[in-house]
Amino acid sequence: MLANRCWTRTWRKRRPASQPYVMHKIKIIIACIVSLFAQTALCAGFDLLLHKKGIWSIAGTAEKNMWVVIHDLKEAEKSGIYHIEVLARGVNEPSWKIEHVVKHLAITPSALAACVVKPLETGAVYPETFDNAYKDWQKQNSGKGGPVCNSSLTECMEALKRNQTAAPAGSPVRHP
């Protein structure tokens, strides 16, 4: 009987690791996996020149869908400055009821790529509104062009709404 008792003690399974220790290890593994996917998503970015139509969806609101139209992709590739207009339409509005949120904005590729959600096939409008605003931008700064957005599109749109003509220090826009 004594030998039987010793056998059962050695036969028992090892005591499992404490539950807090196991949960800690699982949390570390999950954090590593999430970090890996987050870095991949942030680095993925969009190549704005590959979508030849130049129409990109951006974050809208619950009431409005918003998108940008890039004008003259060939020139943007050469100069490194994208000239866009920001358009919006109410969710339940007819397709002809378009709002020109920003008629013209010069923006850097990185600032624009950071805000686009996906490429669109439709959404272009007649260019007259953009053309007039673009001509006004070209006349600024003694004919060298006006400010160029180099931060987030949202910050630059807010700056335009405040009618800032000069870019103060720390501003989201720079002059070429």
N, C-alpha and C positions, 0 to 999 in steps of 0.2 A: 504494500500500500504506500509506503514511503517513496518507493521508486516511481510509482504512478503519479504521485503528487509533484515530484520534480519534473517529470515529463510534461505535465500540463502547464507548468510555469514557463518552461522553455518554448513550448509550442504556441503560447499566446502571441498574438500579433503585437508588433511594436505599437506603442501608444501614439496616436496621431498627433501631428503638430497642433498647437493651440489655434483656435478659430481666429482670434485677432491677427495672428501672424500670417495665416493663409489669406485672409481678406486683404491685408496690407500688400502682399505679393500680387494678388489679383488686381488691385487698384493700380499698382505700378505698371503692370503689363497693359492694362487698358489705357492708361495715360500715355504710354509709349506709342501704342497703336493710333490713338487719336492725334497725337502730335505728328506722327508720320503722315497721316492723311491731311492734316491742316497745312503742313508745309508744302505738300504736293499741290493742294488747291491754290495756295497763295502764289506759288511759282508758276502755275499753269498759264495764267494770263491769256489774253487774246492777241493774236496778230491782226491788227486792224486793217492791214493792207491786203490780207487774203480774201476778205469779203468785199468783192468789187462793187456791190451796190452801196456800201457805206452807210447802211441804215442799221442802227443798233438800239436795242431796248435798254433802258436804264430803270432804276427803281422809281416807281411812281407812288401813288397814294391809293387809298381804298376807293377814292372817287375818280381818279385819273390814271390813265396809262400814259407813260412818257417814253420818248425815244429821241435819239440824236441822228442827224443826217450830216455826214461828212461830205463837204464839197471839195472837188478837185483832189482826188487821192494821189494823182501823179505829182502834183506840186507839193503835197504834204510829205510824200516820200523824199523829195529833194530837200525841202526846207526844214523838215522836222517839226513843223507847226501845223496842227490840224485846224481848219476853219470849219466850225460846226454851227448848226442851229438846233435848238432844243424845242421839240414840239410835244403837245399833249392833246388828249381827247378824253372826254368824260367816258366812263365805262359803258353807259347805256346811250351815249350820244350817236347820232348818225356819222358816217365816215367823212362827210364833207365838213363837219363842224370841228375844225382844227384850231387849236390855240398856239400861237407863236410865243412860247415862254421866253426864249432868248433868241433874238433875230440873228445875231452873230456873236461868236465867241472864238477867240484864238486860244488854243490849248495844246499843251505838250502831249506827246504820245503816252507817257507813263500816267499822267493825270487822267487822260481819257480812258485808257485801258483799265484803270482801277475802278471805274464806275459802270462800265458796260456789263450787261447781264447775258445777252445772247444776240446773235445776228438776226435781222429781220429781212424778209423778202419784199414787203410793201411798207409804205409810209412816207414816200417822197412827196413833196408838194412843189408847186410852181416856185421858181427860185427868186422872183422879184423882191420879196421881202428880205431875203438873205443878201441878195446882190447890193441893195441900197445900204444896208447896215455894214457890209464888207467894205464898200467904197468909203463910207465915213470912217471906218477903222484905219484904212490905208492913209487917209489924210492926216491922221494924228501924228504927233511927235515929228513934226517937220517933214511929213511924207514918208517916214520910216515905218509907220504902223503903230497901232496902239498897244495896250498891255496884252501879255500872254499869260494865261492861267497855267500855273505849275503846281497847284495843290489839288484839292478835290473839286470836282465839278460843282458840288453843292455850295462850297465856300465862294467860288467865283460867281455863281449865279446870285448869291446874296449880296456880294460886293457890287455887282451890276445893278441890282435893284436899289441899292443905296446911292446909285449914280456917282460912284467914285470915278473921277477923271484922272487923278494922279494916284499912283500906287505908294502908299506910305510904307515906312519900314515895317517888315514883318507881314506885309500884305500877301495874299495868296496869288498875286499877279506880278509879273515883272515886265519891264519894257525891253524890247529887243535892242 
